[in-house]
C-alpha cells in the first residue's frame, strides 16, 4: 500500500479536504482565487464543491456559501447524507445554500444580469464571514443569456466581484456545451474533472469514492473491534463469575464440613455427658445397695 506523506499547509492554497487532490496540487486550490471545475454529468462536480465548503467550515474555520443553479438545497443535503458531513449542523451558522434555480417557464430578456444575486450574496457573506463560495452549474445560468457577449460580461462581473472580496471560489459547469466552451476564455484556474478522472483514475471521483469507502471501512472495523472487545469483556466477566462461583462452592463445602464436624462434636459431647450421668447413677445405686459395714469389736 502506498504511503501518503502529508505536506505542511501551504498558505497560498485552500485545502479541499480531498487528500488525493490536495496532494497532487500541493495543498489544494489557489487561495483567494477562482477555480473553474468542468466535467460530464455525474462526474462529481457538485460533491467536490460541497466537500470543499464542508472542509473549510469544519476544519479551516472558513464559512462558505453554495449557490445552486441546478439542484434544490433539500436534494443537495439529502445526497450528501451518505458522506457523514453533518450538513444540518453546518447550515446553522457555517454553511449557506442559495437556491438559484431558474423557473422552467422563464423567458429571458436581454437585460438579465447577476447584479441582484451578487448583492444578496454580498450581504450574506458579510453576515456569516464567508471565505469560500461555490457557484454550481453556472452553465444553467449562462444558457439564459442571449449571446456570447452577454455571457462574457457576466463572467467578468462575477470574477471581479470574487477578486474584490478575496474569496476562494469554485465555479462548476458541464463539459461539452457552448457555455462550458465559452468559460475557458475567462481568467479562471481550470480543472477538468472528467479528464483527471479518466487520466488519473482515482484523483477526484476515485478519491471521493475512496473517502466514502474508507469511512465505511473504518466504521466497520471500529464495529468489529468493538464487537471483539465486547466478546473478550464478556468472556473475562464470565471467567470472573466462574472463579467466584467456584470460590463460593468451595466456601459452601467448607461451611458444610465445618457444620458436620460441629454436629458430630456436639453429639459426641452429648453422648459423653449422657454416659457420665448414667455411670453416676449406677455408682450411686451401688452405694445404696452395699452400705459400708462397721468394723467388729476385738
BELPEUR-V170960 format. One record per residue. N is the residue number from 0. RES is the residue in one letter. PSI is psi in degrees with one decimal (999 if undefined). NEAR is the number of other C-alpha atoms within 10 Angstrom. D_LAST is the distance of its C-alpha to the last C-alpha in Angstrom with 1 decimal. Layout:
N & RES & PSI & NEAR & D_LAST
N & RES & PSI & NEAR & D_LAST
This chain:
0 & X & 134.6 & 3 & 132.8
1 & X & 131.6 & 4 & 135.2
2 & X & 126.9 & 5 & 133.8
3 & X & 120.8 & 9 & 135.7
4 & X & 118.5 & 7 & 136.0
5 & X & 130.6 & 11 & 136.2
6 & X & 155.0 & 10 & 138.9
7 & X & 154.5 & 8 & 138.8
8 & X & 140.8 & 12 & 140.4
9 & X & 118.7 & 13 & 144.2
10 & X & -22.0 & 10 & 145.6
11 & X & -1.3 & 14 & 148.9
12 & X & 148.1 & 18 & 147.2
13 & X & 113.7 & 24 & 145.5
14 & X & 139.5 & 26 & 142.7
15 & X & -17.1 & 22 & 142.7
16 & X & -2.5 & 21 & 139.1
17 & X & 103.5 & 21 & 140.2
18 & X & -46.3 & 20 & 138.8
19 & X & -42.2 & 19 & 141.1
20 & X & -45.6 & 20 & 144.2
21 & X & -31.6 & 20 & 143.1
22 & X & -48.4 & 16 & 142.5
23 & X & -17.9 & 10 & 145.9
24 & X & 8.6 & 13 & 147.7
25 & X & 43.5 & 16 & 145.8
26 & X & -11.6 & 24 & 144.2
27 & X & -146.0 & 22 & 145.8
28 & X & 155.0 & 23 & 149.0
29 & X & 124.4 & 18 & 151.4
30 & X & 131.1 & 20 & 150.0
31 & X & 13.0 & 19 & 152.3
32 & X & 175.0 & 22 & 154.7
33 & X & 132.1 & 25 & 155.4
34 & X & 130.8 & 20 & 154.6
35 & X & 121.7 & 23 & 156.4
36 & X & 113.9 & 25 & 154.2
37 & X & 138.8 & 26 & 156.1
38 & X & 164.4 & 21 & 154.7
39 & X & 158.9 & 16 & 155.0
40 & X & 133.3 & 12 & 153.4
41 & X & 4.4 & 11 & 149.7
42 & X & -8.2 & 16 & 149.5
43 & X & 18.8 & 20 & 147.2
44 & X & -47.2 & 26 & 149.5
45 & X & -44.7 & 26 & 147.8
46 & X & -39.4 & 18 & 144.3
47 & X & -49.9 & 22 & 145.4
48 & X & -40.7 & 21 & 146.8
49 & X & -39.8 & 27 & 143.8
50 & X & -40.4 & 19 & 141.4
51 & X & -43.2 & 24 & 143.5
52 & X & -42.1 & 31 & 143.0
53 & X & -45.6 & 26 & 139.3
54 & X & -41.1 & 20 & 138.5
55 & X & -42.0 & 23 & 140.6
56 & X & -40.2 & 21 & 138.8
57 & X & -37.7 & 16 & 135.3
58 & X & -41.2 & 11 & 135.3
59 & X & 0.4 & 15 & 138.5
60 & X & 40.4 & 13 & 138.4
61 & X & 94.7 & 21 & 141.9
62 & X & 154.3 & 24 & 142.4
63 & X & 163.7 & 31 & 145.0
64 & X & 134.7 & 25 & 147.4
65 & X & 115.3 & 23 & 148.2
66 & X & 112.0 & 24 & 151.6
67 & X & 109.7 & 21 & 151.7
68 & X & -14.2 & 19 & 155.1
69 & X & -56.8 & 18 & 153.9
70 & X & 147.1 & 15 & 150.4
71 & X & 153.1 & 15 & 148.8
72 & X & -38.2 & 19 & 146.0
73 & X & -39.1 & 10 & 143.5
74 & X & -37.6 & 9 & 144.3
75 & X & -46.0 & 17 & 144.0
76 & X & -41.8 & 17 & 140.5
77 & X & -41.2 & 10 & 139.5
78 & X & -25.0 & 12 & 140.7
79 & X & -4.5 & 16 & 138.8
80 & X & -36.6 & 12 & 135.4
81 & X & -14.0 & 11 & 134.5
82 & X & -7.7 & 17 & 134.7
83 & X & 33.7 & 10 & 132.0
84 & X & -7.2 & 16 & 134.2
85 & X & 50.6 & 14 & 133.0
86 & X & -41.5 & 19 & 136.6
87 & X & -36.0 & 11 & 135.6
88 & X & -41.6 & 10 & 133.7
89 & X & -32.2 & 17 & 136.6
90 & X & -10.8 & 17 & 139.2
91 & X & -45.4 & 9 & 137.7
92 & X & -29.6 & 14 & 138.9
93 & X & -10.7 & 21 & 139.7
94 & X & 138.6 & 25 & 141.8
95 & X & 132.1 & 22 & 144.7
96 & X & 124.8 & 19 & 146.5
97 & X & 120.6 & 17 & 150.1
98 & X & 105.6 & 15 & 151.4
99 & X & 26.0 & 19 & 155.0
100 & X & 131.2 & 16 & 155.9
101 & X & 148.2 & 14 & 159.5
102 & X & 141.5 & 7 & 160.1
103 & X & -30.5 & 6 & 161.2
104 & X & 13.7 & 6 & 164.3
105 & X & 128.9 & 8 & 165.3
106 & X & 116.2 & 8 & 169.0
107 & X & 138.2 & 12 & 169.5
108 & X & 171.4 & 10 & 172.4
109 & X & -13.0 & 10 & 173.8
110 & X & 13.1 & 8 & 172.3
111 & X & 138.4 & 13 & 168.6
112 & X & 179.1 & 19 & 166.6
113 & X & 6.1 & 13 & 163.1
114 & X & -47.1 & 13 & 163.6
115 & X & -44.8 & 10 & 161.7
116 & X & -44.7 & 12 & 158.7
117 & X & -33.5 & 15 & 158.6
118 & X & -44.6 & 11 & 158.7
119 & X & -40.1 & 11 & 155.7
120 & X & -36.6 & 17 & 153.9
121 & X & -46.5 & 14 & 154.8
122 & X & -42.4 & 11 & 153.0
123 & X & -41.0 & 15 & 150.0
124 & X & -40.8 & 20 & 149.7
125 & X & -40.3 & 10 & 149.8
126 & X & -42.9 & 10 & 147.2
127 & X & -0.1 & 16 & 144.6
128 & X & 39.9 & 15 & 145.7
129 & X & 136.1 & 24 & 146.6
130 & X & -12.9 & 23 & 147.2
131 & X & 149.3 & 28 & 147.6
132 & X & 144.4 & 28 & 149.7
133 & X & 128.3 & 26 & 150.5
134 & X & 102.7 & 21 & 153.7
135 & X & 129.9 & 26 & 152.8
136 & X & 53.1 & 23 & 155.6
137 & X & -23.1 & 22 & 158.4
138 & X & -27.3 & 24 & 160.8
139 & X & -42.0 & 18 & 160.2
140 & X & -41.1 & 19 & 161.7
141 & X & -30.4 & 23 & 164.5
142 & X & -18.8 & 14 & 165.6
143 & X & -16.5 & 18 & 166.6
144 & X & 146.6 & 19 & 169.1
145 & X & -28.1 & 14 & 172.7
146 & X & 175.8 & 11 & 173.6
147 & X & -34.8 & 12 & 172.5
148 & X & -45.1 & 11 & 173.8
149 & X & -37.9 & 17 & 171.6
150 & X & -45.1 & 21 & 168.6
151 & X & -40.9 & 18 & 169.2
152 & X & -46.7 & 13 & 169.7
153 & X & -34.9 & 18 & 166.3
154 & X & -40.2 & 22 & 164.5
155 & X & -33.8 & 14 & 165.9
156 & X & -46.1 & 15 & 165.0
157 & X & -43.4 & 15 & 161.4
158 & X & -43.7 & 17 & 161.3
159 & X & -40.3 & 12 & 162.6
160 & X & -42.9 & 15 & 160.1
161 & X & -42.5 & 19 & 157.2
162 & X & -41.0 & 14 & 158.5
163 & X & -33.7 & 9 & 158.9
164 & X & -1.3 & 14 & 155.3
165 & X & 38.6 & 15 & 153.9
166 & X & 142.9 & 19 & 151.9
167 & X & 120.7 & 23 & 150.6
168 & X & 153.8 & 30 & 152.0
169 & X & 132.7 & 27 & 152.2
170 & X & 123.4 & 24 & 155.0
171 & X & 150.2 & 25 & 154.5
172 & X & 151.9 & 26 & 157.2
173 & X & 141.1 & 25 & 157.7
174 & X & 148.2 & 18 & 159.3
175 & X & -24.5 & 11 & 162.6
176 & X & 170.3 & 12 & 164.3
177 & X & -37.7 & 13 & 167.3
178 & X & -43.0 & 20 & 165.1
179 & X & -38.1 & 21 & 162.8
180 & X & -39.7 & 14 & 165.9
181 & X & -26.8 & 16 & 167.3
182 & X & -29.3 & 21 & 164.1
183 & X & -13.5 & 13 & 164.3
184 & X & -5.5 & 10 & 167.3
185 & X & 159.9 & 13 & 165.2
186 & X & 57.9 & 14 & 163.4
187 & X & 150.3 & 18 & 159.9
188 & X & 129.3 & 15 & 157.4
189 & X & 136.0 & 16 & 157.4
190 & X & 117.4 & 16 & 154.5
191 & X & 106.2 & 17 & 155.3
192 & X & -43.6 & 24 & 152.1
193 & X & -41.8 & 22 & 153.4
194 & X & -44.2 & 13 & 154.7
195 & X & -40.1 & 15 & 151.5
196 & X & -42.1 & 18 & 149.4
197 & X & -42.0 & 12 & 151.6
198 & X & -43.6 & 10 & 151.9
199 & X & -16.9 & 11 & 148.5
200 & X & -62.9 & 12 & 146.4
201 & X & 42.9 & 16 & 143.5
202 & X & -50.5 & 22 & 144.9
203 & X & -75.2 & 24 & 145.3
204 & X & -39.5 & 23 & 144.4
205 & X & -38.9 & 15 & 142.2
206 & X & -42.0 & 18 & 140.4
207 & X & -44.5 & 22 & 140.1
208 & X & -39.8 & 15 & 138.7
209 & X & -41.0 & 18 & 136.4
210 & X & -44.7 & 16 & 135.1
211 & X & -46.2 & 15 & 134.3
212 & X & -36.7 & 13 & 132.8
213 & X & -43.1 & 13 & 130.8
214 & X & -42.2 & 14 & 129.5
215 & X & -41.1 & 15 & 128.5
216 & X & -43.3 & 13 & 127.0
217 & X & -42.2 & 12 & 125.0
218 & X & -41.4 & 12 & 123.8
219 & X & -41.2 & 12 & 122.7
220 & X & -41.3 & 12 & 121.0
221 & X & -43.2 & 12 & 119.3
222 & X & -39.8 & 12 & 118.1
223 & X & -44.3 & 12 & 116.9
224 & X & -41.6 & 12 & 115.0
225 & X & -39.5 & 12 & 113.6
226 & X & -44.0 & 12 & 112.5
227 & X & -43.0 & 12 & 110.9
228 & X & -40.1 & 12 & 109.2
229 & X & -42.5 & 12 & 107.9
230 & X & -42.3 & 12 & 106.6
231 & X & -42.6 & 12 & 104.9
232 & X & -43.8 & 12 & 103.4
233 & X & -39.9 & 12 & 102.2
234 & X & -41.4 & 12 & 100.7
235 & X & -44.2 & 12 & 99.0
236 & X & -38.5 & 12 & 97.6
237 & X & -41.7 & 12 & 96.5
238 & X & -42.4 & 12 & 94.7
239 & X & -43.5 & 12 & 93.0
240 & X & -38.6 & 12 & 91.9
241 & X & -43.3 & 12 & 90.6
242 & X & -44.1 & 12 & 88.6
243 & X & -42.0 & 12 & 87.3
244 & X & -42.4 & 12 & 86.5
245 & X & -41.1 & 12 & 84.7
246 & X & -40.4 & 12 & 82.8
247 & X & -38.1 & 12 & 81.9
248 & X & -43.1 & 12 & 80.8
249 & X & -44.1 & 12 & 78.6
250 & X & -40.1 & 12 & 77.2
251 & X & -43.1 & 12 & 76.6
252 & X & -41.9 & 12 & 74.8
253 & X & -41.8 & 12 & 72.6
254 & X & -40.9 & 12 & 71.7
255 & X & -42.3 & 12 & 70.9
256 & X & -44.1 & 12 & 68.7
257 & X & -41.6 & 12 & 67.0
258 & X & -41.1 & 12 & 66.5
259 & X & -44.2 & 12 & 65.1
260 & X & -41.3 & 12 & 62.6
261 & X & -42.6 & 12 & 61.6
262 & X & -42.8 & 12 & 61.1
263 & X & -41.3 & 12 & 59.0
264 & X & -42.3 & 12 & 56.9
265 & X & -45.4 & 12 & 56.5
266 & X & -38.8 & 12 & 55.5
267 & X & -42.7 & 12 & 53.1
268 & X & -41.0 & 12 & 51.4
269 & X & -40.0 & 12 & 51.3
270 & X & -42.7 & 12 & 49.7
271 & X & -42.2 & 12 & 47.1
272 & X & -41.0 & 12 & 46.3
273 & X & -43.8 & 12 & 46.2
274 & X & -35.0 & 12 & 43.8
275 & X & -42.1 & 12 & 41.6
276 & X & -41.9 & 12 & 41.5
277 & X & -44.4 & 12 & 40.7
278 & X & -38.5 & 12 & 37.8
279 & X & -42.5 & 12 & 36.4
280 & X & -39.6 & 12 & 36.6
281 & X & -44.4 & 11 & 34.9
282 & X & -41.0 & 12 & 32.0
283 & X & -40.1 & 11 & 31.7
284 & X & -37.5 & 11 & 31.8
285 & X & -36.4 & 11 & 29.0
286 & X & -36.7 & 11 & 26.8
287 & X & -37.1 & 9 & 27.5
288 & X & -27.5 & 9 & 26.9
289 & X & 74.5 & 8 & 23.5
290 & X & 155.8 & 8 & 21.7
291 & X & 130.5 & 8 & 18.6
292 & X & 147.3 & 6 & 15.2
293 & X & 146.8 & 6 & 12.4
294 & X & 146.0 & 6 & 9.2
295 & X & 148.7 & 5 & 6.3
296 & X & 134.9 & 4 & 3.7
297 & X & 999 & 3 & 0.0
